[in-house]
Amino acid sequence: MSMNSEVIAANNLDDNLSSLATSHDIEWQKTKCNLVIKAGQYSDKGVKTANEDAIGIRIPSGLMLTTKGVVAAISDGVSTAEGGAAASAISVSNFLADYYSTPDLWSVQKSSTQVLTALNRWLYGLGQDYRDARRGYVCTLSALVFKSRHLHLFHIGDSRVYRYRNGSLDKLSHDHTSIVANNQRYLARALGLDVNVEADYRMLALEKGDFYLLTTDGVHDVVTDFELEQKLARFNQTQQTSSASKQLTDEKCDRFCHELVNSALNSGSQDNASCQLLCIDTLPEQTIEEVYQHLSNLPFPPPLSVGMKLDGYTVVDVLHQSQRSQVYLVKNQQDDLLCMKTPSVNYLDDAAYIERFLLESWIGRRINSPYVVSIVEYDKQKSALYYLTEYIDGQLLSQWIKHNPTPDIQEVLALLKQLAIGVRAFHRKETLHQDLKPDNLLLTNDGQLKIIDFGSCFIKGIAEISTPLERDRILGTADYSAPESILGYQVTQSTDLYTIAVIAFEMLTGQLPFNGKQQACKSKLDFIRLEYVPSYDINPLIPIWMDNALKKALSVAPEQRQADCSEWLFEMTEPIKTWQRSVVKPALIESNPLLFWRSLSVFLGLAVLLLALF
């Protein structure tokens, strides 16, 4: 079976899955990915009348190989389930198809978990015609996702995943079985067995030369782990002693799987027997020079002035200029107004900067929200590095704040609701904005707020891709960034919530929280020492219950903030329930941790002194 691009193989399956990469991704795709996997698989019904196993491998090409990776899946329909064969076929084919349909911005774990949850509920629903769920659409599933330099393992049931590395075989999966009377085993966890299912998840580093073997119980119940190790050792030794013209191929992996299945059947296997073998042939290893060469195929445009043209776009005005970028108001040949963002020539030789600039438009095309600026697709080949967005006629939120020193509270809440919806559009794609501030928010003439900058976004799906580039860890603006972002700790959705609360405080009071002293904080202790000044002390029109919500969202510790933007908005707009919760006075260690530890130190010091005296 050839494995050069994509392979789907399962019982009764005839799927035609194609790559989802589009022409719009060509620029970012120029960053080369050298992940090469040799793979093979084989399945046999054995002594049974039908094959209830399903297997499938998909190896995409181009950008999808970089952003989504290679996927292998194996499933075994439960023999006592009348829909077991259909369940295994559905699980493998749909997992391979649906995983690649999830957003590129999602991490492997989120993409796979969402797919598995949907698959499980579908199978469970199909099995509701049976009184006993175990007789419905029930199967095992083990899936491997190879992305960049890591393996992501998802496992439900008693199929198995092995790794052969440096002469040693390790079982990576754990059988979800329970032993009852007479040493009989039954599945304790399977797809379609219950309305909810929990898949085991592991992320492991890959090494060149690794072998990954997936088997159903028709193989590993009769072929011992020791025998598997010996067979893989002989197979690996054969490849190492082969000449350059006889290197490992997909056909050889297929042959190994065929021989292993036959060995299981000859050893008395009474079940369907299936296995898959994947070998890591090459891992992405690029020097910084190689990355830069691919990223810098398009030249930086020179600084533009009014009247100049670039690819048919005429510069009408210079909207913004900074050390990092320029934004121009341009019109196309149909006189439509657009915004053009170009990189600064100051970073001509900075590969990390170029990668981040390319990611800006890539992210923008994947965030779909009326409260986020839209990226405009271009229908011609570009001669320089830039991207286009819709033109928004309005003012920056920073200007609105200056012009509204005593704003209407309800108007502020309406704008904050729009901001929260826009930010949630990022979070749904596992993307953190990380640089929300009034200068990055535009307010249209009809009162609609739009997020206009993606230069500091953290994308979990992209962060999983290995690169020699030294990416910036601390991004954003100090006055608006959460403490964990400034200190270089792990960032979460709560990080953006903190920033939204800073913006809300400024909109309501015209001032930054903590008397504007946050910018000088360099350590966690500096943040703890910040004194929160209630917003109603600055603007008496602000209700106490609304200030409680602001103060909670501005907590130094992320776990003390609201769970998400929706909960924060609820507390900002629901006075009675929020006020009732705020009546309970927080413990001193939460409200003033510095005072708590100082008091405790004094108390302990006095205790030691008294003990010494008496």
N, C-alpha and C positions, 0 to 999 in steps of 0.2 A: 504494500500500500504506500503510495507516494505521499510524502509529508512536506512538500516544498512550500505550500502556501496555507491551505486550509483543509482539514479533514473532518468529516462527520461520519461516524459509523455506529450503528446501533441496530437492534432488532426492529425490522419493519420501518426504518427511518429513511426518508429521502428528502433531506432538507438542503436548500440552496442558500447558504449564508454568505453574504458578501461584505467587503470592508465598508465601513461607514465614513471613512475619511473623505473630506470634500476639498475642492480646489482652494477654498478659503484658508485651509490649514497649511498650504504649501510653504509659506515663509517659515513658520515655526518648525515644520518638519525637517528643515535643512540641518537641524541638529541631529547628527547621525546616531542611530542605535545599532549596536553590534550584537544584540542578543540572538544567538543561533542555537537552536535545540534540534537534536535528532530524536525522532519518535517513532514508535510502532505500537500496534495493538492487535489483539486477536480474541475472538469469543467463539465458544462452541456449546451447543445444547447438551452435549454429553449423552447420558443414558436417558434423559428426559425427552418427552415428545415435542416440547417447545422451549425456546430460549427466552428466559425471563430477565436475562442480564441486558444491560445497555452500556455502550462505551462511546466516547467521542473526544476528539482532540481538535482544537482550532488554533492555527498559527497564522495570524493576520500579517499584513505587510504595511509598510509606510508608517504614518503617524500613529495608527491604532496599535501597532506593535509597541510603540513607546508609551502611549498614554494608558492602554488597557492591558497589554501583555499577552502571553500565551496561556490557554486554558485547556486542561484535561479533566474529564469527569468520568466516573464509573458508578454504576448503580445496579442493584440486585433486587428484583421484585420478590417480595415475601411470598414463599411458596404456598402458604395457607390462605393468601389473599387472592380472591378471584380476579381482581384488577391489578395484580402485581406486575405483570408484564407491561401493561399499558402505563402503569405508574412509573416504572423505570425508564421507559422510552420517552415519556413526557418530561421527566426530570432532567435527563441528559440533554435532549434537544432544546428544551426551553431555557435551561441554564446557559448553554452555549450561545443561544441567540439573545436572550434578554440581558445577560451581563454586558454584552457589547452595545446594547441600546441605552444603557445608563449614562448619565452625563460624564463627560471627560474630566470634569472638575472633582467628581467624587473619588474618595479613596477606594481601594480594592475592598476593604472590609465593609464599607457602607454599601457599595454596589452589590456585592455578593449577598450580604445579609438581606437587603431589600428584595432581591430576586428569590432567595430561599424562603422568605416569609410569604411572598405571594404564591410561590409554588406549593408550599405546604398547605395553605388555606384552600387552594384550588383542588388539590388532591383530597383533602379532608371533606370538602363539599361534595366531590364526586362520590365519595364513599358513604354518604349519608343514607343511601338506599339500603345499606346493610345494617342489620341490628348490631353486629359486633364490628367496631372500626377496624379490627385486625383482618377482617375478611374483605375489606374494601380496596382502595387504591393506596397501597402501602409499599414502601421500598426504602432501601438504604441509598446514601449518596456520599461519595468522597470526591472533592474537587480541588484541583491545584491551579493556582494562578501564578505564573512566572512573570514578574514585572521588574524591569531593570536588573538589579543585583539581589533581589529578594524573592522568596517563595512565600505565598499566602495559602495556607491549608485550611479547608473547611470540611468537616466530617460529621456524618450522622449515620449511626448504625454499625454494622459489623464488616463492611468492606474494609480493606486495609491499605495503608500507605507506608511504604518502606523507603529508606534512603541508604544507598551503598556509597560509602566514601572512605578512601584510604584503606581498603581491605576489610572494612567493618560494615555490617548491616544493622541499621537501627529502625525499629518500628516507630513511626511518627504519630500514628493514630491510636486511639484507645477504643476497644470494642464496647459498644453500648449494649451489653447483654447481661442477663441475670440467669443464675443457675437454680433450677428447681429440683424436684425429686428425680432420682435416677440419673443425676448429672445432665439432665436435659436443659438446654439453653433456650431462652426466648429473648426477642428484641425488647429492650427497655426504652429505646428511642429510635424513631424512624420518621421519614416524611409521610404525611398523610395520616398518622396515627392519632394525632390530637390537633386541636385548633391552633395551638402554639407549639413551636419546636425551637430548641436551642442547639445550634451547631457549634461544635468545638472549633476554635480558631487559633491558629499559630502563624507567626511570621518568622521566617528563618533566613539567614544569609546563604546565598548560593556560592558554590565554588566550582571552578571549571573542572570537568571530569566527573561531577556528581551523576549518579544514576538514581532515578526515582521510579519505583515500581508500585503500581496499583493493582490489587487483586480482589476478586470476590471469594466468598468462602469455599466455592467449589475448587479453588486452587490451594489456598493456605490451610484448609482443614486437613489436607492429605500430604501436602509438601511442607515439611518443617522449615522453620526459619534458618536452621543450620544448612539445609539443602539449598534453600534460596540463596544464601550467602555463597555457597560453593559454586552454584551455577553462574551467579553474577561475577564471581572472581575469575572463573575460567573464561567467561565472555569478555571481560575487561582485559585479561591477559592476552587473549587472542588479538584484540584490537591494538594493543600496545606493541605487539611484535609484528603487526602487519606493515607492509611497505606503504609509502606515501600514496600509492595508487589504490590501496585497499583500506582506506580509512573508513571509520564508522559511517554508515548510511542509514537512512530510514528503512530500507529493505532489510538490513541486518537486524534492526530492532524488531521489525515485524517477524522475522524468522525466529528470533529468541522467544518472543511471546508465543508463537505457534508451538515451538518445542516445549515450552513450560506448560502450556495448557494440555498438550498431549501427554506429558509426563504425569500430570495430575490425574488425567482420565485413566491412564495405564496403571496408576497406583490405587485405583478403586474409587475415584470420586463419584458420588451418586447425585451430583448437582451440576447445574450449568457452570462452566468454567471460563473465566475471562481475566485478562490482564492487560496492562499498558506499561510501556517502558519509555522513559524520557531521559535523555542524556544532555547535560549542559556542555555544549561544544565550545561556545564562545560567549563571554560576558562583555557588557559595554565597558570598554576601557579607552578613554579618550584623554589625550593631553590637552592642556589649556590652549595650545596652538591650534589643534584640530578643531576644537569647539569654536574658537574665535574665527577661524577661516570659514566655517560654515555659517556662522551668524552674520558675518560682515560681507555677504555676497552683494547686498544692496548698499550703495554709498549713502552717507549722510547728506541731506540737502544743505546747501549753503544758507546763511541767514537771508530771509526774504523781506522785501519791502513792498509797499503798496504799488500795484500795477504789474508786478512780476508774475510770471506764469510757471506752473509746474504740472506737467501731465494734463494740460488743458484746464487747470484750475487757476483762476486769476485771484490774486491777493487783494482783498478789499480793505482790510484793516488788520493791525497787529493787536490782538486781544490780550496777550500775556507773554512776557519774556522773563525767564529766570536762568539761573546757572545750569538747570537740568533740562529744560525744554522750552519750546516756543509754541504758542497757539495763535493761528491766523484765522480770520474770517475770509472765506473764499467763496467764489461762485463758479458753478460749472457752466458748460456751454448753453444750458437751458436757463441760465440766470437763477438757479436755485442756490440759496445761501447754505453753506456748510461750514463746519469748523475743521481745520487741519492741524494736527499735532505733530511736531517734528522733534527729533532728539537733538540735544545740544552737542555741538562739535567738541565741547570740553571732554566728552566721554567717548571720543572716536576709537580709542584703543582699550576700552573697558568692556570685556565680554559679558560680565555679569550685568552691567547696565543695559547692554543691547538685548540680552535675553529678557530682562524685565520689561523693556519697552515693547518687544514683540508680544509678550504675554498680555500686555494691556488690552490690545485689540482682540486677542484670542479670548480673554475673559469676557470682554464687553459683548462679544457675539453670542455668548452663552448665558448671559444674565438678561432675562426677559421680564421687565417690569416698567410700568408707566412712570415710576419714580426713580428710574435709572436712565441716564443718557444712552441713546441708541447709537450703535456703531453702523455706519453707512457702508454697505458693500460696494466695491468698485468692480467695474466690468472690463477693465483693461489692465495690461501689464504695467506695473509701476517701475519708474526709473530711479526711485530713491526711497529711503526708509521714512514712512509716515503712515498715519491712518486718519480716517475721516469720521466725524460724528455729526449728528443732527445739530443745527443751530438753534439755540434757545434764546429768545428775546426776553430779557429780564434782568434781575440784579442778584448779586451774591448775597447769601444770607448774612454775611458780615456787614454788608451795607444796610440791610434791613434792620439789623440790631442797632446800628448807629442812629437810624432814622426813627426808631421806636423805643425810646428809653423807658416808657411806661406802657408796655403792650397790653392788649386785651388777653386775659388768661385763656379764654376759650380759643382765640386765634392761635396762640402758641401751642395749645394742645392739638389743634387740628393739623398744624405743620409737623409736630412731633409724631403724630400718627402716620403721616405720609413717610416721614423719615424711617420709622420703624418698619413699615411695610417694604420699603426699598431695601433696607438692610437684611430683612428676612429672605429676600430674593437671593442675596449672596449666600446666606447661611444654608438655604436649601440645596445649594450646590457645593456645600462644604468649603466655602470660601469666606475668609474674614477680610473686611475692608482695611482695617488697621490705620487709616488716616482720615477718618471723618472729622471735619472741622468746618466752620462757617465759610471758609474760602473755597471749599470743595463741594458746596451745596448751592445750587441755583434756584431762584424763585422766579417763576414765569409771571408775566403780567396778569394772568388769570388766577394766580395763587397756587399753582402746582409746584411742588418741590422736586428737584431732581439731583441725584448724586452724579458728579461729573468726572471723577478721577479714579483710576484703578491702579495707580503706580505702586502702591504699597501692599497689594493684596497677598494674603497667604492662601495658597490653594493646596489642600491636603493631597489631592491626586497627583499634583506636580511635585510636591515635596518628596513623594515616594520614589521619584526617578533620580538615580545617582548621577552626579556630575562632578567634574573636577573644579567647577566654578565655586568660588567662595561667595555664596549669596549673603546679602545683608540680613542679619538676624534682628536687628532693632530698626524698625521703620516707624514712620509717623511723625507727629509733631508733639514735642514734650508737654506743652500746655494741655493737650487733649488726650494724650495716651494713658492707658491704664498702667498701674505700677508694674504688673508682671511683664508688660511689653517693654517698658524702659529698662527693667532689670534683666531682661533676656530669659525670663522663665517661659514655660509653656503657655501659649495663647489659646483661648477658647472663644466661644460666642459671647461669653461674659465680658471679654475684653472690649468688644464693640459696644456692649451695653454701657460700660463705664464711660466711654467716649460720648455716647448719646446723652448721658446724664450731665456731663460737663457742658455740652451744647445747650441742653435744656436750662441749666442754671444760668448760663450767660444770656439766653434769650429772655428769661424772666427778670433778671436783675441788671443786665448790662455789664456784669463783672464775672470774672472767672472764680470758681470755688477756691477755698483755702487762701483767700486774699491774693490769688495769683502766684503763690509761692511754690507750686508744684514743679515748675520748670527747674528749680534749683535742686530737686531731690536726686540723689545719686545712689542711695542705698535703701533697703527696706526700713531701717530705723528712721531715715529721713521722712519717709512716707507716714510712719506711725506717729511721728511728732507733729504732723500737720494738724492744725486746729480748724475744724469745720465751723464756718460762720453760717448760721441759719439763713436761708434765702429770705424769710419774712423779716429779718432784721434790716435787710437792704430794700426790699419791696414789701411794705405792709399789706399789700393786696393779696399776697400769696398765702393760701390756707396752710395751717400747720400740718394737716394730713398729707398735703402735696409735698411739703418739705421733707416729711418722713420718708416718702418714696425716693426722693432725690438723695437724701443722706445714705439710705441703704444701698442704692446703686453705686454710690461713690465710696463704698467700703474698700479698704486696702486689700483685704482677703477676698478673692473671687467667690468663694463658697458662701460668703455672707450676703452677697447681692441676690437680686431676684433671679429666678431660674432662667428667664428669657425676657425678650422685649415685650411680649404679650402680657406677662405677669406685671412687669413694671408699668405699662400703660394702664392696666387695670387699677393698680394702686394709685396712679396719678389722677384717675378720673372717678374713682369710687370712694367718696369721703367717709361714709359711715363705717364700712367694713374695715378700711385701712386704719381709721381712727381707733376702732375697738382693739385691733391688734397692737396698736402703738401704745395703748394704756399700760400694758405690762412693761415695766421698766427693765431694760436689758441689764445683764450682769456687768459688774465693773470691768471684768477682763475683756468684755466685748466693747463697751462704750468708751473705756479709757485704759487700754492695756498697759501703757507706760506708768500711769498712776498705780495700777494694780501691782505691778512688779516692784515698784519703788516701795510701796507700803509693805509688801510681803518681805522685802529685804530688811526694812527697818524692824519689823516684828521679829524676824529670825535673829537679827543682831542683838536685840534686847533679850531674847530667850537665851542666847549663848552667854551673854553677860551675866544674867541671873544665875545660870548654872555654874558659872565660874566662881561667883561670889558665895553661893550656898552649897 
